[in-house]
Amino acid sequence: MEILDAYDLTGSLRDAGELAGCSHHTVKQYVDRRAAGGVLGTAVERPQLIDAFLSKVEEWVERSKGKIRADVCHEKLLALGYQGSERTTRRAVAKVRSAYRAGRVRVHRPWVTEPGMWLQYDYGDGPVIDGVKTVLFVAWLAWSRFRVVIPLRDKTLPSVFAALDVTFRRLGGVPTYVLTDNEKTVTSEHIAGIPVRNAQLVGFARHYSVTVHTCVPADPASKGGTEASVRISKADLVPKETNLRESYGSFAQLEAACEEFCEKVNTRAHRATRRPPVEMLAEERARLHPVPDVPHTVAFGVTRTVPGNTPMVMFEAGQYSVPHHLLGATVWVRVQGRGADEQVVITHVGADGPVEVARHARATPGSPKIDEGHFPPQPAGPLERHPRARTAAEAEFLALGEGARLWLGEAAAAGTTKMRVKMTEALALAKLFDPVEVDWALGHAAVHGRFAEADLPSILDHHHDHHARRPGAGEHRASESRSLTQGTSAWARLGQHTDGKHDREVAG
């Protein structure tokens, strides 16, 4: 800039060179470049050895759809007589690949959504629970960015219908369109690129007054919102080293984790809208259609009514348990899978929509399938009886303690006679002795089966004497030095030669 300023001041190349301290040739170069608009400053391209092979490189890039590597191109060029370096080949391949991609880049127009128009849903691989892999159903309402994540045991048609019904009820309405992948539950086949809808899905869509669309196969960009939701849900809900989440012990724990995740992501401000999705959903509900009171239950199977006192339902000559809180309710039963994987699935439709309540293997006649968790804690049976006093004497006897209760049960089972007389004697002994000791004696009598008339006083006396003779309670013992027992010293002289008188004394 100093050179150009000096030239504008003097109008002479030499004078401007003297003022700027450079050659007048340098001044002329900058003046000519400014006059040409900078064109003279570009480098001059020189011919290279690879120029004769560029057409072949373009052919290889076209055939590989821009995926061929530069080292592979270089090996092929060497076979064709190329004499240049691999560095030149890499630069040429990078330039050709860049031109190829620039001509085929997919330009995305920003999607301006409308309230109540679009709902997208997709699936993600869930965690493994009890050796079975689960599925995460992820729905995304486009305008409010509200997310619904529901764990499923499979991606069969009834499970998907139940998840969609629950989603509509959580949203508080039904959108105009639903967009999803080309699963068999939605698209049975493609003919000339046209998707053929599943007949049961058509009935489901008619029931909820919604139009189901599918994206182009192998084109995740057409439903990027739900793709991102699936990625975020899996990163938070599936146990990995990155989130340090522990494995789930049951399917109910996974359901609770999904509800907690939805609460977290729907109550914080979204990056795009800078507003919590739950607040935007309150505005979008005015544009959603009402949810039918009765869910679409055709795909859930046949109906069965749970008896009023036994949580079991009959289905194809087999009995299957359901949770006991469904006594008297109506459930839907269907068969899923074939052969060894065949299962009986039971669904109940409540206020929050369809919910799978039980899943059993096939039962055979006479061998029902029972889940212990479906039954409440069992009360005492008719053969289990506990002592209950009916008279004042019985109440006084049972008040002695657990030993008295045990004695009553065991004595009655043994067919003991005159039990009331013996109970009266036990009460009389309780007034003479400590009632605790009498209760202890009754318990010992019951354990050892001693129910005779004198057994209880005998046990009490023995117990009392044993405590009286314990060490330190006045008991006297003879020491080894003053024992009255005859010793063995006299026998030591047996067989020795002594006089007869002494031998007779020993023998005597």
C-alpha positions as CSV (number, residue, x, y, z in Angstrom):
1,M,0.0,0.0,0.0
2,E,3.0,2.4,0.6
3,I,4.2,1.6,-2.9
4,L,0.9,2.4,-4.5
5,D,0.5,5.5,-2.4
6,A,3.9,6.8,-3.5
7,Y,3.0,6.1,-7.1
8,D,-0.3,8.0,-6.8
9,L,1.6,10.9,-5.2
10,T,4.4,11.2,-7.8
11,G,3.0,9.5,-10.9
12,S,6.5,8.2,-11.7
13,L,7.7,4.6,-11.3
14,R,11.3,5.6,-10.4
15,D,10.3,8.4,-8.0
16,A,7.8,6.1,-6.3
17,G,10.5,3.4,-6.0
18,E,12.9,5.9,-4.3
19,L,10.2,6.9,-1.8
20,A,9.2,3.4,-1.0
21,G,12.7,2.0,-1.0
22,C,12.3,-0.6,-3.7
23,S,13.0,-1.1,-7.4
24,H,10.9,0.7,-10.0
25,H,10.2,-2.8,-11.5
26,T,8.4,-3.7,-8.3
27,V,6.4,-0.5,-8.4
28,K,5.3,-1.4,-12.0
29,Q,4.3,-4.9,-11.0
30,Y,1.9,-3.7,-8.2
31,V,0.5,-0.9,-10.4
32,D,-0.2,-3.3,-13.3
33,R,-1.8,-5.8,-10.9
34,R,-4.1,-3.1,-9.5
35,A,-5.1,-2.0,-13.0
36,A,-5.9,-5.6,-14.0
37,G,-8.1,-6.2,-10.9
38,G,-5.7,-8.8,-9.4
39,V,-5.7,-11.2,-12.3
40,L,-2.0,-10.9,-12.9
41,G,-1.3,-12.1,-9.3
42,T,-2.5,-15.7,-10.0
43,A,0.1,-18.5,-10.5
44,V,0.6,-19.9,-13.9
45,E,-0.4,-23.5,-14.3
46,R,2.3,-25.6,-15.9
47,P,1.7,-28.9,-17.6
48,Q,2.2,-32.1,-15.5
49,L,2.9,-35.7,-16.3
50,I,-0.5,-36.8,-15.1
51,D,-2.4,-34.5,-17.5
52,A,-2.5,-37.3,-20.1
53,F,-4.1,-39.7,-17.6
54,L,-6.7,-37.4,-16.1
55,S,-9.5,-38.8,-18.2
56,K,-8.7,-42.3,-16.8
57,V,-8.7,-41.0,-13.3
58,E,-12.1,-39.3,-13.9
59,E,-13.4,-42.6,-15.2
60,W,-12.3,-44.5,-12.1
61,V,-13.8,-41.9,-9.7
62,E,-17.1,-42.0,-11.7
63,R,-17.2,-45.8,-11.5
64,S,-16.5,-45.9,-7.8
65,K,-18.9,-43.1,-7.1
66,G,-16.1,-41.0,-5.6
67,K,-14.8,-43.8,-3.2
68,I,-11.6,-44.9,-4.9
69,R,-8.4,-44.3,-3.0
70,A,-5.4,-42.4,-4.4
71,D,-2.9,-45.2,-3.8
72,V,-5.1,-47.5,-5.8
73,C,-5.2,-45.0,-8.6
74,H,-1.5,-44.6,-8.5
75,E,-0.9,-48.4,-8.9
76,K,-3.3,-48.5,-11.9
77,L,-1.5,-45.5,-13.5
78,L,1.9,-47.1,-13.1
79,A,0.6,-50.1,-15.0
80,L,-0.5,-47.7,-17.8
81,G,3.0,-46.2,-18.1
82,Y,2.7,-43.2,-15.7
83,Q,6.1,-41.8,-14.6
84,G,5.0,-39.2,-12.1
85,S,5.2,-39.3,-8.3
86,E,2.5,-40.6,-5.9
87,R,2.2,-37.1,-4.5
88,T,1.1,-35.7,-7.8
89,T,-1.4,-38.6,-8.1
90,R,-2.9,-37.8,-4.7
91,R,-3.4,-34.1,-5.6
92,A,-5.0,-35.0,-8.9
93,V,-7.4,-37.6,-7.4
94,A,-8.4,-35.2,-4.6
95,K,-9.2,-32.5,-7.2
96,V,-11.3,-34.9,-9.3
97,R,-13.1,-36.3,-6.3
98,S,-13.9,-32.8,-5.1
99,A,-15.4,-31.9,-8.5
100,Y,-17.4,-35.1,-8.5
101,R,-18.9,-34.5,-5.1
102,A,-19.6,-30.8,-5.9
103,G,-21.8,-31.8,-8.8
104,R,-23.7,-34.4,-6.8
105,V,-24.1,-32.7,-3.4
106,R,-27.6,-32.9,-1.9
107,V,-28.9,-29.5,-0.9
108,H,-31.3,-29.4,2.0
109,R,-33.9,-26.8,2.2
110,P,-34.7,-25.8,5.8
111,W,-37.9,-27.5,6.9
112,V,-40.4,-24.9,8.4
113,T,-42.8,-27.1,10.3
114,E,-46.4,-26.3,11.2
115,P,-48.1,-27.0,14.5
116,G,-50.1,-30.3,14.6
117,M,-48.9,-31.5,11.2
118,W,-46.1,-34.1,11.5
119,L,-45.1,-36.9,13.9
120,Q,-42.1,-39.0,13.1
121,Y,-41.2,-42.3,14.8
122,D,-38.4,-44.9,14.6
123,Y,-36.8,-47.7,16.5
124,G,-33.5,-48.2,18.3
125,D,-31.8,-51.2,19.8
126,G,-32.6,-51.3,23.5
127,P,-30.8,-53.0,26.4
128,V,-30.9,-56.8,27.0
129,I,-33.1,-57.8,29.9
130,D,-33.3,-61.4,31.1
131,G,-31.4,-62.5,28.0
132,V,-33.9,-60.9,25.6
133,K,-33.1,-57.8,23.5
134,T,-35.6,-55.0,23.8
135,V,-36.6,-52.2,21.4
136,L,-36.9,-48.5,22.0
137,F,-39.9,-46.9,20.2
138,V,-39.0,-43.2,19.8
139,A,-41.6,-40.6,18.5
140,W,-40.8,-37.0,17.8
141,L,-43.4,-34.2,17.3
142,A,-41.9,-31.9,14.7
143,W,-43.1,-28.4,15.7
144,S,-42.7,-28.6,19.4
145,R,-39.8,-31.1,19.4
146,F,-41.7,-33.2,22.1
147,R,-40.3,-36.7,22.4
148,V,-41.9,-39.9,23.6
149,V,-39.7,-43.0,24.3
150,I,-41.5,-46.3,25.0
151,P,-39.7,-49.6,25.5
152,L,-41.1,-52.6,23.5
153,R,-40.4,-56.3,23.7
154,D,-40.7,-56.6,19.9
155,K,-41.6,-54.7,16.7
156,T,-44.7,-56.7,15.9
157,L,-47.8,-54.9,14.6
158,P,-49.8,-55.1,18.0
159,S,-46.8,-53.7,19.9
160,V,-46.4,-50.8,17.4
161,F,-50.1,-50.0,17.4
162,A,-50.1,-50.0,21.2
163,A,-47.0,-47.7,21.3
164,L,-48.6,-45.3,18.8
165,D,-51.9,-45.2,20.8
166,V,-49.9,-44.4,24.0
167,T,-48.0,-41.7,22.2
168,F,-51.2,-40.0,20.9
169,R,-52.6,-40.0,24.4
170,R,-49.4,-38.6,25.9
171,L,-49.4,-35.8,23.3
172,G,-53.1,-35.1,24.0
173,G,-54.0,-35.4,20.3
174,V,-53.4,-36.9,16.9
175,P,-51.4,-35.1,14.2
176,T,-52.3,-34.9,10.6
177,Y,-49.4,-37.0,9.2
178,V,-47.1,-39.7,10.6
179,L,-43.8,-40.4,9.0
180,T,-41.8,-43.6,9.5
181,D,-39.5,-46.2,7.9
182,N,-40.6,-48.9,5.5
183,E,-41.0,-51.6,8.1
184,K,-43.2,-54.7,7.2
185,T,-45.7,-53.4,9.8
186,V,-46.2,-50.3,7.5
187,T,-45.2,-51.3,4.0
188,S,-45.7,-54.8,2.8
189,E,-43.8,-54.4,-0.5
190,H,-42.8,-51.9,-3.2
191,I,-44.1,-52.1,-6.7
192,A,-42.3,-49.9,-9.3
193,G,-41.1,-47.8,-6.4
194,I,-44.6,-47.3,-4.9
195,P,-45.0,-48.5,-1.3
196,V,-47.9,-50.9,-0.7
197,R,-49.4,-50.2,2.7
198,N,-50.2,-52.9,5.2
199,A,-53.9,-53.6,5.3
200,Q,-54.0,-53.6,9.1
201,L,-52.1,-50.3,9.2
202,V,-54.7,-48.7,6.9
203,G,-57.5,-49.7,9.4
204,F,-55.4,-48.3,12.2
205,A,-54.9,-45.0,10.4
206,R,-58.6,-44.8,9.6
207,H,-59.5,-45.4,13.2
208,Y,-57.3,-42.4,14.4
209,S,-57.9,-40.2,11.3
210,V,-54.2,-39.9,10.5
211,T,-52.3,-40.3,7.2
212,V,-49.2,-42.5,7.4
213,H,-46.2,-41.7,5.1
214,T,-43.0,-43.6,4.6
215,C,-39.6,-42.1,3.7
216,V,-37.5,-43.2,0.8
217,P,-35.7,-46.5,1.5
218,A,-32.1,-46.1,2.8
219,D,-32.6,-42.4,3.2
220,P,-32.3,-41.4,6.9
221,A,-32.0,-37.7,6.0
222,S,-35.7,-37.5,5.1
223,K,-36.5,-38.1,8.8
224,G,-33.5,-36.6,10.5
225,G,-35.5,-35.4,13.6
226,T,-36.4,-38.8,14.8
227,E,-32.9,-40.2,13.8
228,A,-31.3,-37.7,16.2
229,S,-33.8,-38.6,18.9
230,V,-33.1,-42.3,18.6
231,R,-29.3,-41.6,18.8
232,I,-29.7,-39.4,22.0
233,S,-32.1,-41.9,23.6
234,K,-29.8,-44.9,23.1
235,A,-26.8,-42.9,24.4
236,D,-28.7,-42.2,27.6
237,L,-30.8,-45.3,28.2
238,V,-28.7,-48.2,26.9
239,P,-26.0,-49.2,29.5
240,K,-22.6,-48.4,28.2
241,E,-19.2,-47.3,29.6
242,T,-19.9,-43.7,28.4
243,N,-23.0,-43.3,30.6
244,L,-22.0,-45.7,33.5
245,R,-25.6,-46.9,33.7
246,E,-26.1,-50.3,35.4
247,S,-28.0,-53.1,33.8
248,Y,-31.7,-53.2,34.2
249,G,-33.1,-55.9,36.5
250,S,-36.6,-55.9,35.0
251,F,-38.6,-54.5,32.2
252,A,-40.4,-52.2,34.7
253,Q,-37.1,-50.5,35.5
254,L,-36.5,-49.8,31.8
255,E,-40.0,-48.3,31.6
256,A,-39.3,-46.0,34.6
257,A,-35.9,-45.0,33.0
258,C,-37.7,-44.1,29.8
259,E,-40.2,-41.9,31.6
260,E,-37.5,-40.2,33.5
261,F,-35.6,-39.5,30.2
262,C,-38.7,-38.0,28.6
263,E,-39.3,-35.8,31.6
264,K,-35.7,-34.5,31.4
265,V,-35.5,-33.8,27.6
266,N,-39.0,-32.3,27.4
267,T,-38.6,-29.8,30.3
268,R,-35.3,-28.3,29.2
269,A,-34.9,-25.7,26.5
270,H,-34.4,-27.1,23.0
271,R,-31.3,-26.0,21.1
272,A,-33.3,-24.9,18.0
273,T,-36.3,-23.2,19.5
274,R,-34.8,-22.0,22.8
275,R,-38.0,-23.1,24.5
276,P,-38.9,-26.3,26.5
277,P,-40.9,-28.7,24.3
278,V,-43.5,-29.2,27.0
279,E,-44.4,-25.5,26.8
280,M,-44.7,-25.6,23.0
281,L,-46.8,-28.8,23.2
282,A,-49.3,-26.9,25.2
283,E,-49.7,-24.5,22.3
284,E,-49.6,-27.3,19.6
285,R,-52.4,-29.3,21.3
286,A,-54.9,-26.8,19.9
287,R,-54.0,-28.0,16.3
288,L,-54.1,-31.7,17.1
289,H,-57.1,-33.9,16.4
290,P,-58.9,-35.6,19.4
291,V,-57.8,-39.1,20.3
292,P,-60.6,-41.7,20.1
293,D,-61.9,-42.9,23.5
294,V,-61.7,-46.6,22.4
295,P,-58.3,-47.7,21.1
296,H,-57.8,-49.7,18.0
297,T,-57.9,-53.3,19.4
298,V,-58.3,-55.5,16.3
299,A,-54.6,-56.4,16.2
300,F,-54.5,-57.3,19.9
301,G,-56.2,-60.7,19.5
302,V,-59.4,-62.2,20.9
303,T,-61.1,-60.8,24.0
304,R,-61.2,-62.7,27.3
305,T,-62.8,-61.7,30.6
306,V,-60.8,-62.3,33.8
307,P,-62.8,-64.1,36.5
308,G,-63.7,-62.1,39.6
309,N,-61.7,-64.3,42.0
310,T,-59.0,-66.0,39.9
311,P,-56.5,-64.0,37.7
312,M,-56.4,-66.7,35.0
313,V,-57.8,-66.6,31.4
314,M,-58.5,-69.5,29.1
315,F,-57.1,-69.5,25.5
316,E,-57.0,-72.5,23.2
317,A,-57.3,-75.1,25.9
318,G,-54.6,-73.5,28.1
319,Q,-54.7,-71.3,31.2
320,Y,-52.6,-68.2,31.6
321,S,-52.1,-65.9,34.6
322,V,-52.6,-62.1,34.5
323,P,-51.9,-59.5,37.3
324,H,-54.5,-59.8,40.1
325,H,-55.6,-56.2,39.8
326,L,-57.3,-57.1,36.5
327,L,-59.9,-59.3,38.2
328,G,-63.2,-58.8,36.3
329,A,-61.5,-56.8,33.5
330,T,-61.4,-57.5,29.7
331,V,-58.1,-58.5,28.1
332,W,-57.0,-59.3,24.6
333,V,-55.0,-62.6,23.9
334,R,-53.0,-63.4,20.8
335,V,-50.3,-65.8,19.7
336,Q,-46.9,-64.5,18.6
337,G,-44.1,-66.4,16.9
338,R,-43.9,-70.0,15.7
339,G,-42.5,-73.3,16.9
340,A,-40.2,-73.1,20.0
341,D,-40.5,-69.3,20.0
342,E,-44.3,-69.3,20.2
343,Q,-45.7,-67.1,22.9
344,V,-49.1,-66.0,24.2
345,V,-49.3,-62.3,24.7
346,I,-52.0,-60.7,26.9
347,T,-52.9,-57.0,26.5
348,H,-55.1,-54.8,28.6
349,V,-56.6,-51.5,27.4
350,G,-56.8,-48.9,30.3
351,A,-57.1,-45.2,30.6
352,D,-53.6,-44.7,29.3
353,G,-54.0,-46.9,26.3
354,P,-53.1,-50.6,25.5
355,V,-50.5,-52.1,27.8
356,E,-49.0,-55.6,27.5
357,V,-49.6,-57.2,30.9
358,A,-48.4,-60.8,30.5
359,R,-46.3,-62.9,28.1
360,H,-46.2,-66.7,28.5
361,A,-44.9,-69.8,26.7
362,R,-47.5,-72.1,25.3
363,A,-49.5,-74.0,28.0
364,T,-50.8,-77.5,27.7
365,P,-54.2,-78.7,29.0
366,G,-54.0,-79.3,32.7
367,S,-50.6,-77.5,33.1
368,P,-51.4,-73.7,33.4
369,K,-48.7,-71.1,33.0
370,I,-48.5,-69.1,36.2
371,D,-46.3,-66.1,37.0
372,E,-45.9,-65.8,40.8
373,G,-45.7,-62.0,40.5
374,H,-49.3,-61.9,39.3
375,F,-50.7,-63.1,42.6
376,P,-50.9,-61.2,45.9
377,P,-49.3,-62.7,49.1
378,Q,-51.3,-65.8,50.1
379,P,-53.2,-65.7,53.3
380,A,-53.1,-68.5,55.8
381,G,-54.8,-71.7,54.5
382,P,-57.8,-73.4,56.1
383,L,-55.6,-76.0,57.8
384,E,-53.4,-73.3,59.4
385,R,-55.0,-72.5,62.7
386,H,-53.8,-70.2,65.5
387,P,-54.9,-70.3,69.1
388,R,-57.7,-67.8,69.8
389,A,-59.0,-67.6,73.4
390,R,-62.8,-68.0,73.9
391,T,-62.9,-68.1,77.7
392,A,-61.1,-66.2,80.5
393,A,-59.2,-69.4,81.4
394,E,-57.9,-69.9,77.9
395,A,-56.9,-66.2,77.6
396,E,-55.0,-66.5,80.9
397,F,-53.2,-69.6,79.7
398,L,-52.3,-68.2,76.3
399,A,-51.0,-65.1,78.0
400,L,-48.1,-67.1,79.5
401,G,-46.3,-66.8,76.2
402,E,-45.3,-68.7,73.1
403,G,-44.4,-71.8,75.0
404,A,-48.0,-72.1,76.2
405,R,-49.2,-71.7,72.6
406,L,-46.8,-74.3,71.3
407,W,-47.9,-76.7,74.1
408,L,-51.6,-76.3,73.2
409,G,-51.0,-77.0,69.5
410,E,-48.7,-80.0,70.1
411,A,-50.8,-81.5,72.9
412,A,-54.0,-81.2,70.8
413,A,-52.2,-82.9,67.9
414,A,-51.0,-85.7,70.1
415,G,-54.5,-86.4,71.4
416,T,-53.7,-85.5,75.1
417,T,-56.4,-86.2,77.6
418,K,-57.6,-83.8,80.3
419,M,-56.0,-80.8,78.6
420,R,-58.1,-78.3,80.5
421,V,-57.1,-79.8,83.9
422,K,-53.4,-79.6,82.9
423,M,-53.8,-76.0,81.7
424,T,-55.3,-75.2,85.1
425,E,-52.3,-76.9,86.8
426,A,-50.0,-74.8,84.7
427,L,-51.7,-71.6,85.8
428,A,-51.4,-72.7,89.4
429,L,-47.7,-73.4,88.9
430,A,-47.4,-69.9,87.3
431,K,-48.5,-68.4,90.6
432,L,-46.0,-70.4,92.6
433,F,-43.0,-70.1,90.2
434,D,-42.0,-67.4,87.8
435,P,-44.5,-67.3,84.9
436,V,-41.5,-67.1,82.5
437,E,-40.1,-70.4,83.8
438,V,-43.5,-72.0,83.5
439,D,-43.8,-70.8,79.9
440,W,-40.3,-72.2,79.2
441,A,-41.3,-75.5,80.8
442,L,-44.4,-75.7,78.6
443,G,-42.3,-75.1,75.5
444,H,-39.9,-77.9,76.5
445,A,-42.7,-80.2,77.2
446,A,-44.2,-79.5,73.7
447,V,-40.8,-80.0,72.0
448,H,-40.1,-83.3,73.7
449,G,-43.7,-84.6,73.7
450,R,-44.2,-84.8,77.4
451,F,-47.8,-84.3,78.1
452,A,-48.4,-86.5,81.2
453,E,-49.8,-85.1,84.4
454,A,-46.5,-85.0,86.3
455,D,-44.3,-83.9,83.4
456,L,-44.6,-80.2,83.8
457,P,-43.8,-80.2,87.5
458,S,-40.9,-82.5,86.9
459,I,-39.4,-80.2,84.2
460,L,-39.8,-77.2,86.5
461,D,-38.1,-79.1,89.4
462,H,-35.2,-80.3,87.3
463,H,-34.8,-76.8,85.8
464,H,-34.8,-75.3,89.3
465,D,-32.4,-77.9,90.8
466,H,-30.0,-77.5,87.8
467,H,-29.8,-73.8,88.5
468,A,-29.3,-74.4,92.2
469,R,-26.4,-76.8,91.6
470,R,-24.5,-74.7,89.2
471,P,-20.8,-73.9,90.1
472,G,-20.6,-71.2,92.8
473,A,-24.1,-71.9,94.2
474,G,-23.0,-73.7,97.5
475,E,-22.0,-77.1,95.9
476,H,-19.1,-78.9,97.7
477,R,-16.6,-81.2,96.1
478,A,-13.9,-83.4,97.7
479,S,-10.4,-82.6,96.6
480,E,-7.9,-85.2,95.2
481,S,-5.8,-85.1,98.4
482,R,-8.7,-85.8,100.8
483,S,-10.8,-88.3,98.7
484,L,-12.4,-91.3,100.5
485,T,-11.9,-93.5,97.5
486,Q,-9.6,-96.5,98.2
487,G,-6.3,-96.1,96.4
488,T,-4.2,-98.7,94.5
489,S,-1.1,-98.7,96.4
490,A,-1.9,-102.0,98.1
491,W,-2.1,-103.7,94.8
492,A,1.5,-102.7,94.0
493,R,2.9,-105.4,96.3
494,L,0.8,-108.2,94.8
495,G,3.1,-111.1,93.9
496,Q,6.0,-110.1,96.2
497,H,7.4,-112.6,98.8
498,T,6.1,-111.6,102.2
499,D,5.1,-113.4,105.3
500,G,1.9,-115.2,105.4
501,K,0.4,-112.8,107.9
502,H,0.9,-109.9,105.6
503,D,-0.5,-111.7,102.6
504,R,-3.6,-112.6,104.6
505,E,-4.1,-109.0,105.5
506,V,-3.9,-107.9,101.9
507,A,-6.2,-110.7,100.8
508,G,-8.6,-109.8,103.5
